Amino acid sequence: MKKIFTLGIPLLFSVSVAAQIKVSTDLKNAIDRALEKDATIKNQNIELVKLHNERKSVLNKYIPKVEATALYSYFDNDITVDIPTLTVPIIGNQLFDGSQKMSSYGNVFHGGITAKTVLFSGGQILNGARALEAKTEGTSLMMNSEEDRIIKEVISSFDNIKLLYAAKKLIEESEQRLNKEQERVEKAIALGLAIPYDRDKIKLAALELKSKKIDVENKQKLLFQKIEQLTGIAEMDIAEVDYSIDAILILEDLSSENRNELRALESFKRASEFAIKKEKGSLLPTLGAFGSYSYTSVFNAGANIPVSAFNTSLNLRLDEFTLHPNWMFGLALKWELFSGFERKHKIEEARLNLEQIENKLTDTKEKLQLLLQKNKADYEALLSQVDIAIQKEKIAINNVTMAQKQYKEGLINITERLTAETDIYQQSLNKIEILIKQRAAAIETYSSSGPLYPLLTIE
């Protein structure tokens, strides 16, 4: 597999004064894939869609509702009527003498269309929609915190791959030098110029290097699996990722005012303010308008009404009674004058929610400013340690070169020679570890001032 990894030396490369985190195209692609794959971000996007739909449903209350109805029924019933007796003038006959029974039957059909709409809601609809819009904006801003976590995890994982590759390379270089020393010692022992003790010490050092190499390979395998799970990139493709690991310098003044948590809380504060206005709107009347068009018809109907005074009954028939077209237009006013203090309690609850958010906003500002100062201090301390680590590595490289020559000339013993070999491994690895920590501290400092994704720059 092709593995391309280079280590940058701080202060030996140019850095733009603009805030930026340089990444390669491959690393940027890995970050994008991790952001796309993360389940938490997917669920947050779904939550945004739900909030957006909820806002639309609130505004849709302004859109007229149109209802269509159709009704057909057949009725057949008996009616019992008992009303005061009535005497017919002149003839003297009595009507409705006692309880009278009558029957009726017929068909009824009704169909119509009705449209209703809200004209004025006391601002409840508009302020409710504005509250949801502000809440959606705040939720969207809070998503960047999760994005920052993913970005930091991806960069840290690939940086640690660089560390493991560097460790493996250092081990292989040490093995090559020890193999040469072992060949030299074997020849010296054969000539009586060295003792087996030196050979045993070199063999022990070689075994220790082999153990370190196995440990590095196991860690590398686990890290590859983690990156594959994080980004969805296959292990063989992870090894092909090409980018350089350089120190990240911060050359501008940073402020926590642009932090997404603060901007999100500001949005939630506006949402609470609109919620208060919405609840206050319930004190005002609601005005609506309606209009309808209908068709109503009674047909094939009849009634049988007994007339006891004449010892007969009236059979009445109705072929059709139709009301059409029947147009109706009007306004409706609804005003809830007293609701048992329910509205008062809701307004008070909305005010308390606003107070809570304001308290959290003040507290978060103070904590984020303190966090930014701490991260700046960590970044500056690690930046100075990088220079020290580089110098220690240079000394270790010179020492191992000198120790090779001195051991060859018999000026130092095998223990001193192996100490120099161990030191170059430790100092070279330490330089890379410090560089990775410096990068993490710089990224953390940038994250304390705002979202990371806009700072990613393809190098």
C-alpha positions as CSV (number, residue, x, y, z in Angstrom):
1,M,0.0,0.0,0.0
2,K,1.1,3.5,-0.7
3,K,1.5,5.5,2.5
4,I,2.4,9.2,2.2
5,F,3.0,11.0,5.5
6,T,5.2,14.1,6.1
7,L,5.9,15.9,9.3
8,G,6.1,19.7,9.2
9,I,8.5,21.6,11.3
10,P,7.0,24.7,13.0
11,L,8.2,28.1,12.0
12,L,9.8,26.7,8.9
13,F,6.7,27.2,6.7
14,S,4.6,30.2,5.9
15,V,1.2,30.6,7.5
16,S,-1.6,32.9,6.4
17,V,-2.8,35.5,8.9
18,A,-6.4,34.4,8.2
19,A,-7.8,31.8,10.6
20,Q,-7.6,28.4,9.0
21,I,-6.9,24.8,9.5
22,K,-5.0,23.3,6.5
23,V,-6.2,19.9,5.4
24,S,-5.6,17.9,2.3
25,T,-8.4,17.0,-0.2
26,D,-8.3,13.4,1.1
27,L,-8.7,14.5,4.7
28,K,-11.4,16.9,3.9
29,N,-13.3,14.1,2.1
30,A,-12.9,11.9,5.2
31,I,-14.4,14.7,7.4
32,D,-17.3,15.2,5.0
33,R,-18.1,11.5,4.9
34,A,-17.9,11.3,8.7
35,L,-20.3,14.3,9.0
36,E,-22.7,12.6,6.5
37,K,-22.6,9.2,8.3
38,D,-23.0,10.4,11.9
39,A,-26.3,9.2,13.3
40,T,-26.6,12.1,15.8
41,I,-26.3,14.7,13.0
42,K,-28.9,12.7,10.9
43,N,-31.3,12.9,13.8
44,Q,-30.7,16.6,14.3
45,N,-31.4,17.2,10.6
46,I,-34.7,15.3,11.0
47,E,-35.5,17.4,14.0
48,L,-35.0,20.5,11.9
49,V,-37.4,19.2,9.3
50,K,-39.9,18.5,12.0
51,L,-39.6,22.1,13.3
52,H,-39.9,23.5,9.8
53,N,-43.1,21.5,9.2
54,E,-44.5,22.5,12.6
55,R,-43.9,26.2,11.6
56,K,-45.7,25.7,8.3
57,S,-48.6,24.0,10.0
58,V,-49.0,27.1,12.3
59,L,-48.9,29.5,9.3
60,N,-51.4,27.3,7.4
61,K,-54.1,28.4,9.9
62,Y,-54.3,31.5,7.8
63,I,-55.2,29.4,4.7
64,P,-59.0,28.9,4.4
65,K,-60.3,25.5,5.2
66,V,-62.8,24.1,2.6
67,E,-65.2,21.4,3.6
68,A,-67.7,19.5,1.5
69,T,-70.7,17.7,3.0
70,A,-73.3,15.4,1.5
71,L,-76.3,13.8,3.3
72,Y,-79.1,11.6,2.2
73,S,-81.7,10.2,4.7
74,Y,-85.1,8.6,4.7
75,F,-87.5,9.3,7.6
76,D,-90.6,7.4,8.6
77,N,-92.0,8.2,12.1
78,D,-95.1,8.5,14.3
79,I,-95.7,11.6,16.2
80,T,-98.0,12.0,19.3
81,V,-99.3,15.5,19.9
82,D,-101.4,16.7,22.8
83,I,-102.3,20.4,22.6
84,P,-105.2,22.4,24.1
85,T,-108.6,21.7,22.4
86,L,-109.7,24.2,19.9
87,T,-113.5,24.8,19.1
88,V,-114.3,25.6,15.6
89,P,-116.6,28.7,15.4
90,I,-120.1,28.4,14.0
91,I,-120.1,24.6,13.6
92,G,-118.9,24.1,17.2
93,N,-116.7,21.1,16.4
94,Q,-113.7,20.5,18.6
95,L,-110.2,20.0,17.2
96,F,-107.3,18.4,18.9
97,D,-109.5,16.8,21.5
98,G,-107.1,14.8,23.5
99,S,-103.9,13.1,22.4
100,Q,-103.6,12.9,18.6
101,K,-101.2,10.6,16.6
102,M,-99.9,11.4,13.2
103,S,-97.2,9.8,10.9
104,S,-94.9,11.2,8.3
105,Y,-92.3,9.9,5.9
106,G,-90.1,11.2,3.1
107,N,-86.6,11.6,1.6
108,V,-84.0,14.4,2.4
109,F,-80.9,15.2,0.5
110,H,-78.4,17.9,1.5
111,G,-75.1,18.9,-0.1
112,G,-72.8,21.9,0.3
113,I,-69.4,23.4,0.4
114,T,-68.2,25.6,3.3
115,A,-65.0,27.7,3.5
116,K,-63.7,29.1,6.8
117,T,-60.6,31.3,7.5
118,V,-59.0,33.2,10.4
119,L,-58.8,36.9,9.8
120,F,-57.3,38.0,13.2
121,S,-56.0,35.8,16.0
122,G,-54.5,38.4,18.3
123,G,-51.1,37.7,16.9
124,Q,-51.0,34.1,18.2
125,I,-50.5,32.5,14.7
126,L,-47.8,35.0,13.6
127,N,-45.9,35.1,16.9
128,G,-46.2,31.3,17.2
129,A,-44.6,30.9,13.8
130,R,-41.8,33.4,14.6
131,A,-41.1,31.5,17.8
132,L,-40.7,28.2,15.9
133,E,-38.5,29.9,13.3
134,A,-36.2,31.2,16.1
135,K,-36.2,27.8,17.7
136,T,-35.3,26.2,14.4
137,E,-32.4,28.6,14.0
138,G,-31.1,27.8,17.5
139,T,-31.4,24.1,17.0
140,S,-29.5,24.4,13.7
141,L,-26.7,26.3,15.4
142,M,-26.4,23.7,18.2
143,M,-25.8,21.1,15.5
144,N,-22.4,22.7,14.9
145,S,-21.2,21.5,18.3
146,E,-21.7,17.9,17.1
147,E,-20.0,18.8,13.8
148,D,-17.0,20.2,15.7
149,R,-16.7,16.9,17.7
150,I,-16.7,14.9,14.5
151,I,-14.1,17.1,12.9
152,K,-11.8,16.9,15.9
153,E,-12.2,13.1,16.1
154,V,-11.4,12.6,12.5
155,I,-8.3,14.8,12.5
156,S,-7.1,13.3,15.8
157,S,-7.5,9.8,14.4
158,F,-5.5,10.5,11.3
159,D,-2.8,12.3,13.3
160,N,-2.5,9.2,15.5
161,I,-2.0,7.1,12.4
162,K,0.9,9.4,11.5
163,L,2.3,8.8,14.9
164,L,2.1,5.0,14.6
165,Y,3.6,5.1,11.1
166,A,6.5,7.3,12.4
167,A,7.0,4.9,15.4
168,K,7.1,1.9,13.0
169,K,9.6,3.7,10.8
170,L,11.8,4.6,13.8
171,I,11.7,0.9,15.0
172,E,12.8,-0.3,11.5
173,E,15.7,2.2,11.4
174,S,16.8,1.0,14.9
175,E,16.5,-2.6,13.8
176,Q,18.8,-1.9,10.8
177,R,21.4,-0.2,13.0
178,L,21.3,-3.0,15.6
179,N,21.6,-5.6,12.9
180,K,24.8,-3.9,11.8
181,E,26.1,-3.8,15.4
182,Q,25.2,-7.4,15.9
183,E,27.2,-8.4,12.8
184,R,30.2,-6.3,14.0
185,V,30.0,-7.9,17.5
186,E,29.8,-11.5,16.0
187,K,33.0,-10.8,14.1
188,A,34.6,-9.3,17.1
189,I,33.7,-12.3,19.3
190,A,35.2,-14.6,16.7
191,L,38.4,-12.7,16.8
192,G,38.4,-12.6,20.6
193,L,37.9,-8.8,20.7
194,A,34.4,-8.8,22.3
195,I,32.4,-10.9,24.8
196,P,29.1,-12.7,24.4
197,Y,27.5,-10.2,26.9
198,D,27.5,-7.5,24.2
199,R,25.7,-9.9,21.8
200,D,23.1,-10.8,24.4
201,K,22.4,-7.1,25.1
202,I,21.9,-6.4,21.4
203,K,19.7,-9.4,21.1
204,L,17.6,-8.2,24.0
205,A,17.3,-4.8,22.5
206,A,16.2,-6.3,19.2
207,L,13.5,-8.4,21.0
208,E,12.2,-5.3,22.7
209,L,12.0,-3.5,19.3
210,K,10.1,-6.4,17.9
211,S,7.6,-6.3,20.8
212,K,7.2,-2.5,20.2
213,K,6.6,-3.2,16.6
214,I,3.8,-5.7,17.3
215,D,2.2,-3.3,19.7
216,V,2.3,-0.5,17.1
217,E,0.8,-2.8,14.4
218,N,-2.1,-3.8,16.8
219,K,-2.8,-0.2,17.6
220,Q,-2.7,0.7,14.0
221,K,-5.2,-2.0,13.1
222,L,-7.6,-0.9,15.8
223,L,-7.3,2.7,14.7
224,F,-8.0,1.8,11.1
225,Q,-11.2,0.0,12.3
226,K,-12.2,3.1,14.2
227,I,-11.8,5.4,11.2
228,E,-13.7,3.0,9.0
229,Q,-16.6,3.0,11.5
230,L,-16.4,6.8,11.8
231,T,-16.1,7.6,8.1
232,G,-17.2,4.5,6.1
233,I,-13.9,4.5,4.3
234,A,-12.4,1.0,3.7
235,E,-9.2,0.2,5.5
236,M,-7.2,-0.2,2.3
237,D,-8.3,3.4,1.3
238,I,-7.4,4.8,4.7
239,A,-3.8,3.9,4.1
240,E,-3.9,5.9,0.8
241,V,-4.9,9.2,2.5
242,D,-2.3,11.8,1.7
243,Y,-1.8,14.9,3.9
244,S,1.0,16.5,5.8
245,I,1.0,17.0,9.6
246,D,2.0,20.6,10.3
247,A,1.8,22.8,13.4
248,I,-1.3,25.0,13.4
249,L,-0.4,28.6,14.2
250,I,-3.0,31.1,15.5
251,L,-2.0,34.6,14.5
252,E,-5.2,36.5,15.2
253,D,-7.2,37.6,18.3
254,L,-10.0,35.2,19.0
255,S,-13.3,35.9,20.7
256,S,-15.9,33.5,22.1
257,E,-18.7,35.9,21.0
258,N,-19.2,34.0,17.7
259,R,-19.5,30.6,19.5
260,N,-22.5,28.7,18.3
261,E,-23.8,28.0,21.8
262,L,-24.2,31.7,22.4
263,R,-25.8,32.4,19.0
264,A,-28.2,29.4,19.6
265,L,-29.2,30.8,23.1
266,E,-29.8,34.2,21.5
267,S,-32.2,32.5,19.1
268,F,-33.9,30.6,21.9
269,K,-34.2,33.9,23.7
270,R,-36.0,35.4,20.7
271,A,-38.2,32.3,20.6
272,S,-39.2,32.8,24.2
273,E,-40.0,36.5,23.6
274,F,-42.3,35.6,20.7
275,A,-43.9,32.9,22.9
276,I,-44.8,35.6,25.4
277,K,-46.4,37.7,22.7
278,K,-48.3,34.6,21.5
279,E,-49.7,33.9,24.9
280,K,-50.7,37.6,25.4
281,G,-52.5,37.4,22.1
282,S,-55.0,35.0,23.7
283,L,-56.4,38.0,25.6
284,L,-57.7,39.4,22.3
285,P,-60.7,38.2,20.3
286,T,-60.4,35.9,17.3
287,L,-62.1,37.0,14.2
288,G,-63.0,34.6,11.3
289,A,-64.9,34.7,8.1
290,F,-67.0,31.9,6.5
291,G,-69.0,31.3,3.3
292,S,-71.0,28.4,2.1
293,Y,-73.0,27.2,-0.9
294,S,-75.6,24.4,-0.4
295,Y,-78.4,22.4,-2.0
296,T,-81.2,21.0,0.2
297,S,-84.2,19.1,-1.0
298,V,-87.1,17.2,0.6
299,F,-88.9,14.9,-1.9
300,N,-91.5,12.1,-2.1
301,A,-92.7,13.0,1.4
302,G,-96.0,12.7,3.1
303,A,-98.0,12.9,6.3
304,N,-101.1,11.4,7.8
305,I,-102.9,13.8,10.2
306,P,-106.1,12.5,11.9
307,V,-109.0,15.0,12.3
308,S,-111.3,13.5,15.0
309,A,-113.9,16.3,14.8
310,F,-114.8,15.2,11.3
311,N,-114.0,11.5,11.9
312,T,-111.4,11.5,9.1
313,S,-107.7,12.1,8.4
314,L,-105.7,14.3,6.1
315,N,-103.2,12.7,3.8
316,L,-100.7,15.2,2.7
317,R,-98.1,14.6,0.0
318,L,-95.0,16.6,-1.0
319,D,-93.4,15.9,-4.3
320,E,-90.5,18.3,-3.8
321,F,-89.3,21.1,-1.6
322,T,-85.9,22.4,-2.7
323,L,-83.7,25.2,-1.3
324,H,-81.2,26.1,-4.0
325,P,-79.0,27.9,-4.4
326,N,-78.4,28.7,-0.8
327,W,-75.5,31.2,-0.3
328,M,-74.3,32.2,3.2
329,F,-71.5,34.7,4.1
330,G,-70.6,36.1,7.4
331,L,-68.1,36.9,10.1
332,A,-67.6,35.2,13.4
333,L,-66.1,36.7,16.6
334,K,-64.9,34.6,19.5
335,W,-63.7,36.2,22.7
336,E,-62.9,34.2,25.7
337,L,-63.4,36.7,28.5
338,F,-62.5,34.4,31.4
339,S,-60.6,31.1,31.3
340,G,-60.0,30.4,35.0
341,F,-56.6,32.1,35.1
342,E,-55.2,29.6,32.6
343,R,-54.0,32.3,30.2
344,K,-52.3,34.1,33.1
345,H,-50.4,31.0,34.1
346,K,-49.3,30.4,30.5
347,I,-48.0,33.9,30.2
348,E,-46.1,33.6,33.5
349,E,-44.7,30.3,32.4
350,A,-43.4,31.8,29.1
351,R,-41.8,34.7,31.1
352,L,-40.1,32.2,33.4
353,N,-38.7,30.3,30.4
354,L,-37.3,33.6,29.1
355,E,-35.7,34.3,32.4
356,Q,-34.1,30.9,32.5
357,I,-32.6,31.3,29.0
358,E,-31.2,34.8,29.9
359,N,-29.5,33.4,33.0
360,K,-28.1,30.5,31.0
361,L,-26.9,32.9,28.3
362,T,-25.0,35.1,30.9
363,D,-23.5,32.0,32.5
364,T,-22.4,30.5,29.2
365,K,-20.7,33.7,28.1
366,E,-18.5,33.7,31.2
367,K,-17.7,30.0,30.9
368,L,-16.9,30.1,27.2
369,Q,-14.6,33.1,27.7
370,L,-12.8,31.3,30.5
371,L,-12.5,28.2,28.3
372,L,-11.1,30.2,25.4
373,Q,-8.4,31.7,27.7
374,K,-7.5,28.2,29.0
375,N,-7.2,26.8,25.5
376,K,-5.1,29.7,24.4
377,A,-2.7,29.1,27.4
378,D,-2.5,25.3,26.5
379,Y,-1.9,26.2,22.9
380,E,1.0,28.6,23.7
381,A,2.6,26.2,26.1
382,L,2.6,23.3,23.6
383,L,3.8,25.6,20.8
384,S,6.9,26.4,22.9
385,Q,7.3,22.7,23.7
386,V,7.5,21.8,20.0
387,D,10.7,23.8,19.6
388,I,12.2,22.0,22.6
389,A,11.1,18.6,21.2
390,I,12.7,19.4,17.8
391,Q,16.0,20.4,19.5
392,K,16.0,17.2,21.6
393,E,15.5,15.1,18.5
394,K,18.5,16.8,16.8
395,I,20.6,16.1,19.9
396,A,19.5,12.5,20.0
397,I,20.3,12.0,16.2
398,N,23.8,13.4,16.8
399,N,24.2,11.3,19.9
400,V,23.4,8.0,18.1
401,T,25.7,8.9,15.3
402,M,28.5,9.6,17.7
403,A,27.7,6.5,19.8
404,Q,28.0,4.3,16.7
405,K,31.5,5.6,16.1
406,Q,32.5,5.5,19.7
407,Y,31.3,1.9,20.2
408,K,33.1,0.9,17.0
409,E,36.3,2.4,18.4
410,G,35.7,0.8,21.8
411,L,35.3,4.1,23.6
412,I,31.9,3.2,25.1
413,N,30.3,0.0,26.2
414,I,27.2,-1.7,24.8
415,T,24.9,-0.3,27.5
416,E,25.8,3.3,26.5
417,R,25.4,2.4,22.8
418,L,21.9,1.0,23.4
419,T,21.0,4.0,25.6
420,A,21.6,6.3,22.7
421,E,19.5,4.0,20.4
422,T,16.6,4.2,22.9
423,D,16.9,7.9,23.3
424,I,16.6,8.6,19.6
425,Y,13.4,6.5,19.5
426,Q,11.9,8.3,22.5
427,Q,12.9,11.8,21.4
428,S,11.8,11.4,17.8
429,L,8.5,10.0,18.9
430,N,8.1,12.7,21.5
431,K,8.5,15.4,18.9
432,I,5.6,13.9,16.9
433,E,3.5,13.5,20.0
434,I,4.1,17.1,21.0
435,L,3.3,18.3,17.5
436,I,0.0,16.3,17.5
437,K,-0.9,17.8,20.9
438,Q,-0.1,21.3,19.6
439,R,-2.4,20.7,16.6
440,A,-5.2,19.5,19.0
441,A,-4.8,22.5,21.3
442,A,-4.9,24.9,18.3
443,I,-8.0,23.2,17.0
444,E,-9.6,23.3,20.4
445,T,-8.8,27.0,20.7
446,Y,-10.4,27.7,17.3
447,S,-13.4,25.6,18.4
448,S,-13.7,27.9,21.5
449,S,-14.2,30.9,19.2
450,G,-16.7,29.5,16.6
451,P,-17.5,26.6,14.3
452,L,-14.5,24.7,12.8
453,Y,-15.9,23.7,9.4
454,P,-15.6,27.1,7.8
455,L,-11.9,27.2,8.9
456,L,-11.0,24.0,7.0
457,T,-8.8,25.0,4.0
458,I,-7.5,22.7,1.3
459,E,-3.8,23.0,1.2
